[in-house]
Amino acid sequence: MTDPTDPTVEAAMALLREHGPMHPDGWARLLVAEGHGYLADMEELAEYIGHPRLGYLADGRSAALDSMLDGRVLTHRLTALEISSGILDAHPDLTPLLPFDDHDLAAGGLRTLFRNLDDDVFDERGVNDPDWPMDAALLLEPEALADFRPGDLVALTLVDGVLQLTATVVPLRPHPTSPARWPTWCRRRAPGRWTASSGSFWPTTRPY
């Protein structure tokens, strides 16, 4: 896997954001055309590139998750436990946000939590159920949900990488290019490796 801080990797991601999802061979040729290296090297880069914002579509194309999700609205119905703890159960409807883990909560960022790995955080936030959540969770500021009630539907939107959370009081109209719904089941199999089916992102393992 390549180093995400490599300037060529950043250039490759910039092209992916600009041109949209691409197959590795087309991505490699575009990198060559932009003067980033020889075809063989760029083919290897496009095949094995590692970047936290990189995902894969079901047809084999690579995608920049930040540009694809920017401005899209995900909804989530709150529970009493989520409100009191400031922790959102990400499974299944908030799973597309998991790659945006940057730990800077004060700046609108996200931190991803997992049971058995982050039990100290769950304990600190007063979550006593050892089986909650079943999968990943998203940590917010402690009082981020204080104005909500159990059953409230909230909308979460990523704008320029910053999470915006608002109450939803009317049915949301789907974005014209959004999938009809986010996947009803998905599990994180390998950090930084995400794929999509029918327009929805699915975490999966990709062979290296």
Secondary structure in CASP SS format (residue, H / E / C, confidence):
PFRMAT SS
TARGET T0000
AUTHOR 0000-0000-0000
METHOD secondary structure of the structure
MODEL  1
M C 1.00
T C 1.00
D C 1.00
P C 1.00
T C 1.00
D C 1.00
P H 1.00
T H 1.00
V H 1.00
E H 1.00
A H 1.00
A H 1.00
M H 1.00
A H 1.00
L H 1.00
L H 1.00
R H 1.00
E H 1.00
H H 1.00
G C 1.00
P C 1.00
M E 1.00
H C 1.00
P H 1.00
D H 1.00
G H 1.00
W H 1.00
A H 1.00
R H 1.00
L H 1.00
L H 1.00
V H 1.00
A H 1.00
E C 1.00
G C 1.00
H C 1.00
G C 1.00
Y C 1.00
L H 1.00
A H 1.00
D H 1.00
M H 1.00
E H 1.00
E H 1.00
L H 1.00
A H 1.00
E H 1.00
Y H 1.00
I C 1.00
G C 1.00
H C 1.00
P C 1.00
R C 1.00
L E 1.00
G E 1.00
Y E 1.00
L E 1.00
A C 1.00
D C 1.00
G C 1.00
R C 1.00
S E 1.00
A E 1.00
A E 1.00
L H 1.00
D H 1.00
S H 1.00
M H 1.00
L H 1.00
D C 1.00
G C 1.00
R C 1.00
V E 1.00
L E 1.00
T E 1.00
H E 1.00
R E 1.00
L C 1.00
T C 1.00
A H 1.00
L H 1.00
E H 1.00
I H 1.00
S H 1.00
S H 1.00
G C 1.00
I E 1.00
L E 1.00
D E 1.00
A C 1.00
H C 1.00
P C 1.00
D C 1.00
L C 1.00
T H 1.00
P H 1.00
L H 1.00
L H 1.00
P H 1.00
F H 1.00
D E 1.00
D C 1.00
H C 1.00
D C 1.00
L H 1.00
A H 1.00
A H 1.00
G C 1.00
G C 1.00
L E 1.00
R E 1.00
T E 1.00
L E 1.00
F C 1.00
R C 1.00
N C 1.00
L C 1.00
D C 1.00
D H 1.00
D H 1.00
V H 1.00
F H 1.00
D H 1.00
E H 1.00
R C 1.00
G C 1.00
V C 1.00
N C 1.00
D C 1.00
P C 1.00
D C 1.00
W C 1.00
P C 1.00
M C 1.00
D C 1.00
A C 1.00
A E 1.00
L E 1.00
L E 1.00
L C 1.00
E C 1.00
P C 1.00
E C 1.00
A C 1.00
L C 1.00
A C 1.00
D C 1.00
F C 1.00
R C 1.00
P C 1.00
G C 1.00
D C 1.00
L E 1.00
V E 1.00
A E 1.00
L E 1.00
T E 1.00
L E 1.00
V E 1.00
D C 1.00
G C 1.00
V E 1.00
L E 1.00
Q E 1.00
L E 1.00
T E 1.00
A E 1.00
T C 1.00
V C 1.00
V C 1.00
P C 1.00
L C 1.00
R C 1.00
P C 1.00
H C 1.00
P C 1.00
T C 1.00
S C 1.00
P C 1.00
A C 1.00
R C 1.00
W C 1.00
P C 1.00
T C 1.00
W C 1.00
C C 1.00
R C 1.00
R C 1.00
R C 1.00
A C 1.00
P C 1.00
G C 1.00
R C 1.00
W E 1.00
T E 1.00
A E 1.00
S E 1.00
S C 1.00
G C 1.00
S E 1.00
F E 1.00
W E 1.00
P E 1.00
T C 1.00
T C 1.00
R C 1.00
P C 1.00
Y C 1.00
END
